Amino acid sequence: MSKRTQKPASPDKLKLLITVVNRVKSEYYADFLRHYGANMQLFVAAEGTAKTEMLDFLGLSDDRKSVIISVIRASRADATLKELQNKFDTVKNGKGIAFTVPMSSVIGVMAYRFLADQRDDGRLLK
């Protein structure tokens, strides 16, 4: 097959990464996610739904949460989730949950490149 008839490599798919953590740890986790190519992050303030008595019983006095909505490449999703689980297990007061949702489309090459953490020449960062 000649170069003219070869199909260009398909771009890496993107996923939304939803991470829910204690509000005081949100900057810590945002910095952590940047290392995995999360260029765009949206923070949403949230509040836990457990009753005060239950929180006191479990030793969790703070029910203020942050929902961090990030965009990452699908190829990095599993490694990112695995490392997040490790952080949730080892960081003091760093408990949380995280999951991904596939994105079906992005309008615009420049928007895709930004969200996918790509340079103008097509090379992936990191």
N, CA, C and O atoms as CSV, one atom per row, in Angstrom:
chain,resi,resn,atom,element,x,y,z
A,1,MET,N,N,0.843,-1.161,0.000
A,1,MET,CA,C,0.000,0.000,0.000
A,1,MET,C,C,0.901,1.240,0.000
A,1,MET,O,O,1.827,1.330,0.806
A,2,SER,N,N,0.640,2.175,-0.880
A,2,SER,CA,C,1.456,3.387,-0.950
A,2,SER,C,C,1.067,4.356,0.162
A,2,SER,O,O,0.034,4.202,0.813
A,3,LYS,N,N,1.929,5.364,0.362
A,3,LYS,CA,C,1.657,6.343,1.421
A,3,LYS,C,C,0.364,7.104,1.170
A,3,LYS,O,O,-0.318,7.497,2.116
A,4,ARG,N,N,0.023,7.315,-0.093
A,4,ARG,CA,C,-1.197,8.062,-0.409
A,4,ARG,C,C,-2.460,7.298,-0.059
A,4,ARG,O,O,-3.478,7.912,0.258
A,5,THR,N,N,-2.420,5.983,-0.110
A,5,THR,CA,C,-3.624,5.200,0.156
A,5,THR,C,C,-3.687,4.698,1.589
A,5,THR,O,O,-4.690,4.100,1.979
A,6,GLN,N,N,-2.641,4.923,2.389
A,6,GLN,CA,C,-2.678,4.499,3.775
A,6,GLN,C,C,-3.631,5.382,4.570
A,6,GLN,O,O,-3.687,6.598,4.386
A,7,LYS,N,N,-4.360,4.746,5.439
A,7,LYS,CA,C,-5.251,5.488,6.321
A,7,LYS,C,C,-4.425,6.132,7.429
A,7,LYS,O,O,-3.499,5.515,7.953
A,8,PRO,N,N,-4.757,7.368,7.786
A,8,PRO,CA,C,-4.053,7.963,8.922
A,8,PRO,C,C,-4.405,7.217,10.206
A,8,PRO,O,O,-5.490,6.649,10.326
A,9,ALA,N,N,-3.489,7.223,11.151
A,9,ALA,CA,C,-3.749,6.564,12.426
A,9,ALA,C,C,-4.935,7.236,13.106
A,9,ALA,O,O,-5.041,8.462,13.141
A,10,SER,N,N,-5.815,6.415,13.640
A,10,SER,CA,C,-6.984,6.997,14.301
A,10,SER,C,C,-6.550,7.618,15.626
A,10,SER,O,O,-5.678,7.089,16.315
A,11,PRO,N,N,-7.163,8.736,15.970
A,11,PRO,CA,C,-6.783,9.399,17.221
A,11,PRO,C,C,-7.208,8.567,18.432
A,11,PRO,O,O,-8.162,7.791,18.369
A,12,ASP,N,N,-6.493,8.743,19.508
A,12,ASP,CA,C,-6.825,8.063,20.753
A,12,ASP,C,C,-8.179,8.558,21.246
A,12,ASP,O,O,-8.449,9.759,21.228
A,13,LYS,N,N,-9.016,7.649,21.680
A,13,LYS,CA,C,-10.320,8.037,22.216
A,13,LYS,C,C,-10.123,8.743,23.552
A,13,LYS,O,O,-9.102,8.575,24.219
A,14,LEU,N,N,-11.109,9.527,23.924
A,14,LEU,CA,C,-11.061,10.276,25.182
A,14,LEU,C,C,-12.122,9.765,26.143
A,14,LEU,O,O,-13.139,9.210,25.726
A,15,LYS,N,N,-11.876,9.958,27.436
A,15,LYS,CA,C,-12.844,9.599,28.467
A,15,LYS,C,C,-12.943,10.730,29.475
A,15,LYS,O,O,-11.977,11.445,29.740
A,16,LEU,N,N,-14.144,10.869,30.028
A,16,LEU,CA,C,-14.321,11.748,31.181
A,16,LEU,C,C,-13.946,10.942,32.407
A,16,LEU,O,O,-14.397,9.809,32.577
A,17,LEU,N,N,-13.134,11.517,33.248
A,17,LEU,CA,C,-12.765,10.885,34.508
A,17,LEU,C,C,-13.448,11.678,35.617
A,17,LEU,O,O,-13.185,12.868,35.790
A,18,ILE,N,N,-14.318,11.021,36.360
A,18,ILE,CA,C,-15.041,11.648,37.450
A,18,ILE,C,C,-14.400,11.164,38.751
A,18,ILE,O,O,-14.344,9.963,39.012
A,19,THR,N,N,-13.918,12.105,39.561
A,19,THR,CA,C,-13.249,11.779,40.823
A,19,THR,C,C,-13.945,12.561,41.940
A,19,THR,O,O,-14.085,13.781,41.856
A,20,VAL,N,N,-14.375,11.858,42.976
A,20,VAL,CA,C,-15.033,12.494,44.118
A,20,VAL,C,C,-14.119,12.306,45.323
A,20,VAL,O,O,-13.820,11.178,45.717
A,21,VAL,N,N,-13.676,13.430,45.910
A,21,VAL,CA,C,-12.741,13.396,47.034
A,21,VAL,C,C,-13.142,14.434,48.077
A,21,VAL,O,O,-13.982,15.295,47.819
A,22,ASN,N,N,-12.531,14.342,49.259
A,22,ASN,CA,C,-12.733,15.379,50.270
A,22,ASN,C,C,-12.254,16.705,49.704
A,22,ASN,O,O,-11.229,16.771,49.025
A,23,ARG,N,N,-13.000,17.750,49.988
A,23,ARG,CA,C,-12.694,19.060,49.412
A,23,ARG,C,C,-11.285,19.534,49.753
A,23,ARG,O,O,-10.640,20.183,48.930
A,24,VAL,N,N,-10.806,19.224,50.935
A,24,VAL,CA,C,-9.466,19.674,51.336
A,24,VAL,C,C,-8.366,18.968,50.544
A,24,VAL,O,O,-7.229,19.439,50.531
A,25,LYS,N,N,-8.674,17.866,49.895
A,25,LYS,CA,C,-7.690,17.117,49.100
A,25,LYS,C,C,-7.853,17.350,47.601
A,25,LYS,O,O,-7.139,16.731,46.811
A,26,SER,N,N,-8.760,18.215,47.189
A,26,SER,CA,C,-9.051,18.366,45.761
A,26,SER,C,C,-7.849,18.883,44.972
A,26,SER,O,O,-7.608,18.403,43.865
A,27,GLU,N,N,-7.096,19.831,45.492
A,27,GLU,CA,C,-5.911,20.336,44.781
A,27,GLU,C,C,-4.845,19.254,44.663
A,27,GLU,O,O,-4.174,19.146,43.637
A,28,TYR,N,N,-4.693,18.456,45.712
A,28,TYR,CA,C,-3.729,17.347,45.683
A,28,TYR,C,C,-4.065,16.395,44.536
A,28,TYR,O,O,-3.188,16.023,43.758
A,29,TYR,N,N,-5.320,16.008,44.434
A,29,TYR,CA,C,-5.718,15.079,43.379
A,29,TYR,C,C,-5.690,15.729,41.996
A,29,TYR,O,O,-5.404,15.055,41.007
A,30,ALA,N,N,-5.978,17.006,41.913
A,30,ALA,CA,C,-5.889,17.700,40.623
A,30,ALA,C,C,-4.447,17.693,40.117
A,30,ALA,O,O,-4.201,17.437,38.938
A,31,ASP,N,N,-3.500,17.973,41.002
A,31,ASP,CA,C,-2.086,17.911,40.618
A,31,ASP,C,C,-1.701,16.507,40.184
A,31,ASP,O,O,-0.987,16.324,39.198
A,32,PHE,N,N,-2.177,15.521,40.924
A,32,PHE,CA,C,-1.898,14.125,40.585
A,32,PHE,C,C,-2.425,13.789,39.187
A,32,PHE,O,O,-1.735,13.136,38.405
A,33,LEU,N,N,-3.640,14.231,38.875
A,33,LEU,CA,C,-4.246,13.920,37.574
A,33,LEU,C,C,-3.539,14.625,36.424
A,33,LEU,O,O,-3.537,14.113,35.304
A,34,ARG,N,N,-2.944,15.781,36.670
A,34,ARG,CA,C,-2.195,16.474,35.616
A,34,ARG,C,C,-1.036,15.613,35.113
A,34,ARG,O,O,-0.672,15.687,33.939
A,35,HIS,N,N,-0.460,14.806,35.988
A,35,HIS,CA,C,0.645,13.920,35.590
A,35,HIS,C,C,0.180,12.830,34.629
A,35,HIS,O,O,0.996,12.212,33.945
A,36,TYR,N,N,-1.109,12.598,34.577
A,36,TYR,CA,C,-1.661,11.597,33.662
A,36,TYR,C,C,-2.295,12.230,32.426
A,36,TYR,O,O,-3.057,11.578,31.712
A,37,GLY,N,N,-1.980,13.494,32.177
A,37,GLY,CA,C,-2.421,14.149,30.953
A,37,GLY,C,C,-3.802,14.758,31.022
A,37,GLY,O,O,-4.423,14.977,29.982
A,38,ALA,N,N,-4.305,15.040,32.210
A,38,ALA,CA,C,-5.614,15.683,32.339
A,38,ALA,C,C,-5.423,17.187,32.200
A,38,ALA,O,O,-5.169,17.882,33.184
A,39,ASN,N,N,-5.545,17.686,30.972
A,39,ASN,CA,C,-5.358,19.115,30.702
A,39,ASN,C,C,-6.513,19.954,31.208
A,39,ASN,O,O,-6.308,21.072,31.681
A,40,MET,N,N,-7.710,19.433,31.116
A,40,MET,CA,C,-8.899,20.192,31.484
A,40,MET,C,C,-9.514,19.548,32.716
A,40,MET,O,O,-9.803,18.351,32.724
A,41,GLN,N,N,-9.712,20.352,33.760
A,41,GLN,CA,C,-10.343,19.851,34.965
A,41,GLN,C,C,-11.380,20.856,35.434
A,41,GLN,O,O,-11.138,22.062,35.450
A,42,LEU,N,N,-12.523,20.344,35.810
A,42,LEU,CA,C,-13.616,21.170,36.315
A,42,LEU,C,C,-13.916,20.703,37.736
A,42,LEU,O,O,-14.126,19.514,37.976
A,43,PHE,N,N,-13.934,21.644,38.672
A,43,PHE,CA,C,-14.233,21.328,40.069
A,43,PHE,C,C,-15.676,21.718,40.369
A,43,PHE,O,O,-16.128,22.802,39.999
A,44,VAL,N,N,-16.386,20.831,41.038
A,44,VAL,CA,C,-17.749,21.100,41.462
A,44,VAL,C,C,-17.826,20.805,42.956
A,44,VAL,O,O,-17.483,19.707,43.395
A,45,ALA,N,N,-18.278,21.785,43.734
A,45,ALA,CA,C,-18.436,21.580,45.170
A,45,ALA,C,C,-19.632,20.665,45.405
A,45,ALA,O,O,-20.669,20.798,44.756
A,46,ALA,N,N,-19.472,19.737,46.341
A,46,ALA,CA,C,-20.545,18.789,46.646
A,46,ALA,C,C,-20.580,18.552,48.151
A,46,ALA,O,O,-19.697,18.989,48.889
A,47,GLU,N,N,-21.608,17.861,48.578
A,47,GLU,CA,C,-21.751,17.556,49.993
A,47,GLU,C,C,-22.207,16.118,50.123
A,47,GLU,O,O,-23.098,15.673,49.400
A,48,GLY,N,N,-21.597,15.395,51.045
A,48,GLY,CA,C,-21.980,14.007,51.285
A,48,GLY,C,C,-23.385,13.907,51.828
A,48,GLY,O,O,-23.931,14.888,52.333
A,49,THR,N,N,-23.979,12.725,51.730
A,49,THR,CA,C,-25.366,12.555,52.152
A,49,THR,C,C,-25.503,11.766,53.449
A,49,THR,O,O,-26.621,11.569,53.924
A,50,ALA,N,N,-24.392,11.307,54.038
A,50,ALA,CA,C,-24.483,10.528,55.278
A,50,ALA,C,C,-24.914,11.416,56.441
A,50,ALA,O,O,-24.597,12.605,56.484
A,51,LYS,N,N,-25.627,10.829,57.364
A,51,LYS,CA,C,-26.067,11.562,58.558
A,51,LYS,C,C,-24.868,11.834,59.470
A,51,LYS,O,O,-23.895,11.080,59.468
A,52,THR,N,N,-24.947,12.911,60.243
A,52,THR,CA,C,-23.866,13.319,61.133
A,52,THR,C,C,-23.479,12.200,62.094
A,52,THR,O,O,-22.295,11.991,62.356
A,53,GLU,N,N,-24.466,11.482,62.622
A,53,GLU,CA,C,-24.176,10.393,63.562
A,53,GLU,C,C,-23.313,9.319,62.898
A,53,GLU,O,O,-22.378,8.804,63.511
A,54,MET,N,N,-23.627,8.985,61.650
A,54,MET,CA,C,-22.872,7.962,60.926
A,54,MET,C,C,-21.455,8.458,60.639
A,54,MET,O,O,-20.494,7.700,60.776
A,55,LEU,N,N,-21.320,9.724,60.244
A,55,LEU,CA,C,-19.994,10.292,59.990
A,55,LEU,C,C,-19.138,10.261,61.249
A,55,LEU,O,O,-17.963,9.899,61.188
A,56,ASP,N,N,-19.709,10.633,62.381
A,56,ASP,CA,C,-18.976,10.596,63.646
A,56,ASP,C,C,-18.566,9.173,64.003
A,56,ASP,O,O,-17.447,8.946,64.463
A,57,PHE,N,N,-19.461,8.217,63.797
A,57,PHE,CA,C,-19.175,6.811,64.084
A,57,PHE,C,C,-18.010,6.299,63.237
A,57,PHE,O,O,-17.167,5.547,63.727
A,58,LEU,N,N,-17.963,6.704,61.974
A,58,LEU,CA,C,-16.908,6.258,61.067
A,58,LEU,C,C,-15.635,7.096,61.176
A,58,LEU,O,O,-14.627,6.789,60.540
A,59,GLY,N,N,-15.690,8.153,61.984
A,59,GLY,CA,C,-14.518,9.009,62.123
A,59,GLY,C,C,-14.333,9.963,60.959
A,59,GLY,O,O,-13.226,10.436,60.705
A,60,LEU,N,N,-15.407,10.241,60.260
A,60,LEU,CA,C,-15.369,11.149,59.113
A,60,LEU,C,C,-16.176,12.392,59.461
A,60,LEU,O,O,-17.393,12.413,59.276
A,61,SER,N,N,-15.522,13.404,59.953
A,61,SER,CA,C,-16.260,14.582,60.402
A,61,SER,C,C,-16.582,15.542,59.265
A,61,SER,O,O,-17.462,16.390,59.414
A,62,ASP,N,N,-15.892,15.428,58.134
A,62,ASP,CA,C,-16.074,16.379,57.038
A,62,ASP,C,C,-16.842,15.731,55.893
A,62,ASP,O,O,-16.366,14.773,55.285
A,63,ASP,N,N,-18.025,16.255,55.601
A,63,ASP,CA,C,-18.798,15.710,54.480
A,63,ASP,C,C,-18.726,16.611,53.251
A,63,ASP,O,O,-19.452,16.393,52.281
A,64,ARG,N,N,-17.846,17.633,53.283
A,64,ARG,CA,C,-17.687,18.504,52.113
A,64,ARG,C,C,-16.802,17.799,51.088
A,64,ARG,O,O,-15.692,17.371,51.403
A,65,LYS,N,N,-17.296,17.687,49.880
A,65,LYS,CA,C,-16.607,16.961,48.817
A,65,LYS,C,C,-16.369,17.865,47.625
A,65,LYS,O,O,-16.988,18.921,47.487
A,66,SER,N,N,-15.461,17.430,46.766
A,66,SER,CA,C,-15.261,18.047,45.451
A,66,SER,C,C,-15.401,16.958,44.411
A,66,SER,O,O,-14.882,15.854,44.572
A,67,VAL,N,N,-16.103,17.279,43.351
A,67,VAL,CA,C,-16.186,16.398,42.199
A,67,VAL,C,C,-15.254,17.014,41.158
A,67,VAL,O,O,-15.457,18.148,40.725
A,68,ILE,N,N,-14.237,16.259,40.764
A,68,ILE,CA,C,-13.286,16.724,39.750
A,68,ILE,C,C,-13.629,16.009,38.449
A,68,ILE,O,O,-13.566,14.783,38.367
A,69,ILE,N,N,-13.989,16.781,37.443
A,69,ILE,CA,C,-14.312,16.227,36.127
A,69,ILE,C,C,-13.127,16.536,35.218
A,69,ILE,O,O,-12.821,17.699,34.953
A,70,SER,N,N,-12.462,15.481,34.743
A,70,SER,CA,C,-11.261,15.613,33.917
A,70,SER,C,C,-11.480,14.898,32.597
A,70,SER,O,O,-12.368,14.055,32.470
A,71,VAL,N,N,-10.663,15.244,31.623
A,71,VAL,CA,C,-10.653,14.536,30.349
A,71,VAL,C,C,-9.279,13.910,30.197
A,71,VAL,O,O,-8.261,14.593,30.313
A,72,ILE,N,N,-9.250,12.590,29.934
A,72,ILE,CA,C,-7.987,11.889,29.733
A,72,ILE,C,C,-8.101,10.996,28.510
A,72,ILE,O,O,-9.200,10.688,28.049
A,73,ARG,N,N,-6.961,10.587,27.995
A,73,ARG,CA,C,-6.950,9.635,26.888
A,73,ARG,C,C,-7.377,8.266,27.389
A,73,ARG,O,O,-7.019,7.862,28.495
A,74,ALA,N,N,-8.135,7.562,26.580
A,74,ALA,CA,C,-8.633,6.237,26.965
A,74,ALA,C,C,-7.476,5.286,27.259
A,74,ALA,O,O,-7.591,4.416,28.123
A,75,SER,N,N,-6.367,5.447,26.551
A,75,SER,CA,C,-5.221,4.561,26.756
A,75,SER,C,C,-4.590,4.738,28.133
A,75,SER,O,O,-3.845,3.867,28.583
A,76,ARG,N,N,-4.873,5.841,28.805
A,76,ARG,CA,C,-4.323,6.088,30.140
A,76,ARG,C,C,-5.341,5.849,31.250
A,76,ARG,O,O,-5.000,5.958,32.428
A,77,ALA,N,N,-6.555,5.531,30.903
A,77,ALA,CA,C,-7.633,5.438,31.896
A,77,ALA,C,C,-7.378,4.355,32.929
A,77,ALA,O,O,-7.497,4.618,34.126
A,78,ASP,N,N,-7.032,3.144,32.506
A,78,ASP,CA,C,-6.837,2.052,33.464
A,78,ASP,C,C,-5.699,2.343,34.431
A,78,ASP,O,O,-5.839,2.134,35.636
A,79,ALA,N,N,-4.573,2.825,33.912
A,79,ALA,CA,C,-3.429,3.136,34.778
A,79,ALA,C,C,-3.778,4.253,35.756
A,79,ALA,O,O,-3.376,4.210,36.919
A,80,THR,N,N,-4.521,5.251,35.292
A,80,THR,CA,C,-4.906,6.358,36.151
A,80,THR,C,C,-5.829,5.882,37.263
A,80,THR,O,O,-5.637,6.246,38.423
A,81,LEU,N,N,-6.823,5.076,36.926
A,81,LEU,CA,C,-7.739,4.553,37.938
A,81,LEU,C,C,-7.002,3.678,38.957
A,81,LEU,O,O,-7.299,3.727,40.150
A,82,LYS,N,N,-6.049,2.884,38.486
A,82,LYS,CA,C,-5.282,2.023,39.379
A,82,LYS,C,C,-4.455,2.862,40.359
A,82,LYS,O,O,-4.400,2.555,41.550
A,83,GLU,N,N,-3.821,3.907,39.861
A,83,GLU,CA,C,-3.020,4.775,40.721
A,83,GLU,C,C,-3.898,5.593,41.674
A,83,GLU,O,O,-3.515,5.836,42.819
A,84,LEU,N,N,-5.063,6.013,41.204
A,84,LEU,CA,C,-6.002,6.708,42.092
A,84,LEU,C,C,-6.422,5.791,43.240
A,84,LEU,O,O,-6.484,6.225,44.390
A,85,GLN,N,N,-6.710,4.534,42.932
A,85,GLN,CA,C,-7.094,3.587,43.988
A,85,GLN,C,C,-5.965,3.448,45.002
A,85,GLN,O,O,-6.215,3.384,46.206
A,86,ASN,N,N,-4.730,3.401,44.523
A,86,ASN,CA,C,-3.577,3.328,45.416
A,86,ASN,C,C,-3.525,4.564,46.322
A,86,ASN,O,O,-3.273,4.441,47.521
A,87,LYS,N,N,-3.760,5.745,45.760
A,87,LYS,CA,C,-3.772,6.981,46.557
A,87,LYS,C,C,-4.918,6.968,47.567
A,87,LYS,O,O,-4.730,7.369,48.716
A,88,PHE,N,N,-6.102,6.512,47.154
A,88,PHE,CA,C,-7.242,6.448,48.060
A,88,PHE,C,C,-6.923,5.555,49.264
A,88,PHE,O,O,-7.366,5.825,50.380
A,89,ASP,N,N,-6.150,4.495,49.027
A,89,ASP,CA,C,-5.818,3.548,50.085
A,89,ASP,C,C,-4.699,4.032,50.998
A,89,ASP,O,O,-4.627,3.598,52.148
A,90,THR,N,N,-3.824,4.919,50.524
A,90,THR,CA,C,-2.622,5.262,51.286
A,90,THR,C,C,-2.554,6.700,51.800
A,90,THR,O,O,-1.835,6.959,52.765
A,91,VAL,N,N,-3.266,7.630,51.198
A,91,VAL,CA,C,-3.192,9.034,51.606
A,91,VAL,C,C,-4.112,9.272,52.797
A,91,VAL,O,O,-5.282,8.887,52.770
A,92,LYS,N,N,-3.584,9.904,53.839
A,92,LYS,CA,C,-4.387,10.202,55.027
A,92,LYS,C,C,-5.526,11.153,54.647
A,92,LYS,O,O,-5.295,12.183,54.014
A,93,ASN,N,N,-6.739,10.806,55.032
A,93,ASN,CA,C,-7.948,11.555,54.683
A,93,ASN,C,C,-8.089,11.732,53.171
A,93,ASN,O,O,-8.650,12.725,52.706
A,94,GLY,N,N,-7.590,10.787,52.424
A,94,GLY,CA,C,-7.599,10.883,50.970
A,94,GLY,C,C,-8.553,9.925,50.288
A,94,GLY,O,O,-8.392,9.632,49.103
A,95,LYS,N,N,-9.537,9.434,51.011
A,95,LYS,CA,C,-10.501,8.499,50.430
A,95,LYS,C,C,-11.284,9.172,49.317
A,95,LYS,O,O,-11.466,10.389,49.317
A,96,GLY,N,N,-11.741,8.374,48.378
A,96,GLY,CA,C,-12.549,8.905,47.297
A,96,GLY,C,C,-13.036,7.805,46.393
A,96,GLY,O,O,-12.800,6.623,46.642
A,97,ILE,N,N,-13.715,8.202,45.345
A,97,ILE,CA,C,-14.148,7.268,44.308
A,97,ILE,C,C,-13.809,7.896,42.960
A,97,ILE,O,O,-13.716,9.117,42.829
A,98,ALA,N,N,-13.628,7.044,41.975
A,98,ALA,CA,C,-13.329,7.524,40.625
A,98,ALA,C,C,-13.872,6.526,39.610
A,98,ALA,O,O,-13.874,5.318,39.848
A,99,PHE,N,N,-14.329,7.043,38.484
A,99,PHE,CA,C,-14.808,6.203,37.388
A,99,PHE,C,C,-14.697,6.994,36.096
A,99,PHE,O,O,-14.545,8.215,36.117
A,100,THR,N,N,-14.774,6.296,34.977
A,100,THR,CA,C,-14.684,6.954,33.674
A,100,THR,C,C,-15.971,6.755,32.885
A,100,THR,O,O,-16.721,5.803,33.097
A,101,VAL,N,N,-16.196,7.693,31.968
A,101,VAL,CA,C,-17.327,7.645,31.041
A,101,VAL,C,C,-16.756,7.914,29.657
A,101,VAL,O,O,-16.067,8.916,29.471
A,102,PRO,N,N,-17.024,7.043,28.671
A,102,PRO,CA,C,-16.469,7.281,27.337
A,102,PRO,C,C,-17.085,8.511,26.677
A,102,PRO,O,O,-18.274,8.789,26.834
A,103,MET,N,N,-16.257,9.236,25.941
A,103,MET,CA,C,-16.738,10.376,25.154
A,103,MET,C,C,-16.915,9.883,23.718
A,103,MET,O,O,-16.053,9.184,23.184
A,104,SER,N,N,-18.017,10.244,23.110
A,104,SER,CA,C,-18.277,9.745,21.758
A,104,SER,C,C,-17.752,10.683,20.678
A,104,SER,O,O,-17.478,10.240,19.562
A,105,SER,N,N,-17.605,11.974,20.986
A,105,SER,CA,C,-17.101,12.881,19.946
A,105,SER,C,C,-16.614,14.181,20.569
A,105,SER,O,O,-16.999,14.557,21.676
A,106,VAL,N,N,-15.760,14.844,19.820
A,106,VAL,CA,C,-15.261,16.166,20.168
A,106,VAL,C,C,-15.301,16.978,18.888
A,106,VAL,O,O,-14.857,16.505,17.842
A,107,ILE,N,N,-15.818,18.180,18.953
A,107,ILE,CA,C,-15.900,19.015,17.757
A,107,ILE,C,C,-14.654,19.879,17.670
A,107,ILE,O,O,-14.381,20.681,18.563
A,108,GLY,N,N,-13.902,19.712,16.594
A,108,GLY,CA,C,-12.738,20.545,16.348
A,108,GLY,C,C,-11.425,19.864,16.675
A,108,GLY,O,O,-11.260,19.260,17.734
A,109,VAL,N,N,-10.498,19.977,15.741
A,109,VAL,CA,C,-9.180,19.370,15.900
A,109,VAL,C,C,-8.424,20.011,17.054
A,109,VAL,O,O,-7.784,19.309,17.837
A,110,MET,N,N,-8.487,21.330,17.172
A,110,MET,CA,C,-7.762,22.018,18.234
A,110,MET,C,C,-8.318,21.639,19.608
A,110,MET,O,O,-7.555,21.462,20.557
A,111,ALA,N,N,-9.618,21.515,19.716
A,111,ALA,CA,C,-10.221,21.109,20.984
A,111,ALA,C,C,-9.778,19.692,21.341
A,111,ALA,O,O,-9.450,19.411,22.494
A,112,TYR,N,N,-9.770,18.800,20.344
A,112,TYR,CA,C,-9.320,17.432,20.592
A,112,TYR,C,C,-7.862,17.423,21.044
A,112,TYR,O,O,-7.520,16.757,22.021
A,113,ARG,N,N,-7.009,18.155,20.343
A,113,ARG,CA,C,-5.580,18.169,20.695
A,113,ARG,C,C,-5.357,18.684,22.113
A,113,ARG,O,O,-4.516,18.155,22.841
A,114,PHE,N,N,-6.099,19.705,22.506
A,114,PHE,CA,C,-5.966,20.212,23.865
A,114,PHE,C,C,-6.410,19.158,24.872
A,114,PHE,O,O,-5.697,18.875,25.834
A,115,LEU,N,N,-7.586,18.580,24.651
A,115,LEU,CA,C,-8.115,17.597,25.588
A,115,LEU,C,C,-7.272,16.329,25.630
A,115,LEU,O,O,-7.149,15.702,26.682
A,116,ALA,N,N,-6.692,15.947,24.496
A,116,ALA,CA,C,-5.864,14.743,24.433
A,116,ALA,C,C,-4.429,15.005,24.863
A,116,ALA,O,O,-3.613,14.083,24.883
A,117,ASP,N,N,-4.109,16.249,25.207
A,117,ASP,CA,C,-2.765,16.619,25.650
A,117,ASP,C,C,-1.743,16.373,24.541
A,117,ASP,O,O,-0.695,15.769,24.766
A,118,GLN,N,N,-2.072,16.856,23.335
A,118,GLN,CA,C,-1.208,16.701,22.165
A,118,GLN,C,C,-0.588,18.021,21.775
A,118,GLN,O,O,-1.167,19.084,21.997
A,119,ARG,N,N,0.598,17.945,21.190
A,119,ARG,CA,C,1.258,19.133,20.650
A,119,ARG,C,C,0.701,19.420,19.259
A,119,ARG,O,O,-0.006,18.591,18.687
A,120,ASP,N,N,1.019,20.588,18.720
A,120,ASP,CA,C,0.567,20.952,17.381
A,120,ASP,C,C,1.097,20.010,16.308
A,120,ASP,O,O,0.451,19.817,15.278
A,121,ASP,N,N,2.274,19.420,16.541
A,121,ASP,CA,C,2.833,18.512,15.540
A,121,ASP,C,C,2.282,17.097,15.656
A,121,ASP,O,O,2.735,16.198,14.947
A,122,GLY,N,N,1.313,16.888,16.539
A,122,GLY,CA,C,0.653,15.582,16.660
A,122,GLY,C,C,1.277,14.682,17.705
A,122,GLY,O,O,0.697,13.653,18.052
A,123,ARG,N,N,2.464,15.047,18.227
A,123,ARG,CA,C,3.098,14.207,19.234
A,123,ARG,C,C,2.335,14.301,20.543
A,123,ARG,O,O,1.852,15.368,20.922
A,124,LEU,N,N,2.236,13.184,21.219
A,124,LEU,CA,C,1.582,13.165,22.512
A,124,LEU,C,C,2.557,13.687,23.561
A,124,LEU,O,O,3.752,13.395,23.512
A,125,LEU,N,N,2.046,14.445,24.492
A,125,LEU,CA,C,2.863,14.896,25.608
A,125,LEU,C,C,3.007,13.771,26.612
A,125,LEU,O,O,2.118,12.928,26.735
A,126,LYS,N,N,4.099,13.752,27.317
A,126,LYS,CA,C,4.386,12.771,28.380
A,126,LYS,C,C,4.398,11.383,27.841
A,126,LYS,O,O,4.621,10.432,28.589
